């Protein structure tokens, strides 16, 4: 209901999506579900944050794929919920070093992506920068090295996604689009980096 309310507020229909626009939500939901279910132990990973993101990120990926933007309310919900779940993990398991690293990594990555969005004026949006905050928090909890790995995986998944999209459009004789939604690839890249780390 929260997601539907946010979508209606920013005039995004949640009822008219074709199967093609549902693919990111299905894929990212499965990937994040597997990641949250297979996290080794709650002390070595922010298990509560992973479960929370497994519920929120597929919607964000789907919306971004559908309308090429990420509603601020959902990005803030993801960041706030992730921070709360990571703090809860710290309280329960006493992993305050990892919690501190996570709470530094999130805003730091958000600032870097925001600067890139302003400097590049395209390719990376402000919504992507906001989304990065929650993604960087779960990676920061694991280690600092997981952050650059997520960027590499995101670039690789975006590259594959662009190729697949262009091939499908060529088969259907549709005009090529110059813009791609970066959100789904940030989400998948982060999940792959988490698994790899």
N, C-alpha and C positions, 0 to 999 in steps of 0.2 A: 504493500500500500504506500509506503514512503516513496519508493522509486516511481510508482505511477503518479503520485501527487507532484513530484518534482518534474516529471516529464510533461504533465499537463500544464504546469506553470510556465515552462519554456516552450510550449507548443510542439512537443514531440509526441507523435502518436505511437502507442505501444500495441495497437491492434492490427495495423496494416502492413507489418513487416513481411517481406517475402523470405523464403528459405535462405537465400543468399546472405541476407543481413542477419540471420539468426546464427550463422556459422561461428562468428567470433564468440558469442555468448555460450554456445555449446562447447566449443573447444576450450575456452578459458575456464569455464565451469568445471569441466572434466579434469583439466590439468591442475587447477587449484584445489579441487577436491582430493585428487591423488596426493598432491604435495602435503596438504593438511593432514590427511589420513596416515601418510607414511613418515611424517616427521618423527625422528628416532625417539627422543624423549622430550618432555616439556621443558626441561632445564637447558637442553642444547638448542632449542628452537622456540620462538614465541608462538606456541601451539594455539593459544586462544586468538591471537592476531591473525594467524593463517586461516583459521576457521571463519573468522569474521570477514576477511578479505575474499574467501571463497564464495561468500554470499553476495558481496557488494561488487567486486571487480568484473564479473561477467556482464552485469548490467551496464557498467561504465563503458566496457569494451563495445557492447552492442550499440549503445547510444552514439558513441563516437564514430563507429563504423557507419551508422545510419545517417547522421546529420553533420558529421565532421566537426563536432564540438563536444566538450565535456561540461555539463552543468556545474557551476560553482558549488551548489548545495551538495551534490553527490561527492565532489572532490573533497570538500570540507568534512563531510560525513565519514569518508574513507580515512582521512588523516586523523580526525578526532577519535574515531573508534579504534583505529590501529594503536594510537598512543595510549588510550585507556587500557586496551588489552595487553599491551607490553608492560605498562605499569602494574597491572594485575599479576602478570607473570613474575615480575620482580618481587612483589609483595609475597606471593605464594612460595616462590623458590629461592628468593634471596640472591638473584643474579643481577645485582645492581650495576656491575661493570658493563655487562651486555646491555642493560636498560639505558645507561648513560650514553653508550656508543650509539644505540638506536635513536635516541632522542636528539643526538647531535647530527647523525647522518641524514635524517629526514629533512630538516630545514636547510642543511648545507646543500643537498642535492636539489632541493626546490629552488634555492637562490641561483645555483649554477644554470639550471634549465630556464629559469626566468630571464637571466642575462642572455642566454642563447636565443630565447624567443624574441627578445627586444633587438638584439644585434642582427640576427638573421632575417627578421621580418618575413617569416614564412617557413614552413616545414615543421617547426616546433611552435605549438600554441601555448597560451597562458594556461589553458586547461591541462595540457600535458605537464607543465611545470607543477601545477597543484597536485596532479595525480602522482607525480614522482615522489612527493613527500611521504606518502604512506608506503609506497613500494620500497623506498630507501630505508625506512625504519625497520622493516622486517629483515632486510639484508644486513643493515648495520648491526642488528642484534647478533647475527651469526659471526660476521667479521668485516673489517674494512675492505678486504680484497674482493668480497662478493659484489661490491658496487660497480667496479669497472667491468667485471664479468657480465653483469646484467646489461650494461650498455652494449657490450659486444654481441651478446645474444639477441638483444632488441634490434640492433642493426641487421644482423643476419636474418632474423625472422621477417623483418620489414622488407629486406631484399627479396626473399623467397615469396613473400606475399604480393609484392609488386609484379614479379614475373608471372605468378599464377593468375593474378587479376588481369594482366594484359593479354595473356594467352586466352583466358575465358572470353574477354571482350572481343578479341580477334575472331574466335570461333563463332560468336554470336553476331559478328559484324556491327558491334557497338563502338561509338567513338571513345577514344582513350581519354581518361581523366588525368589531369596533371597533379591533383591533390590526393593524398592517401591519409587515412586516419592513423595517427601514430599510437593512440591509446592501446588498441589491441596488441600491438607489437611490444609496447613497454610492459604490458601485463604478462604476456607469454615469455618475453625475454627474462623478466624477473623470476618467474617460476622456474625456468630452465637454469638460471644462475643459482637459485636456491638449491635445486636438486644437485647441481654440479659441486656446490660447496659443501 
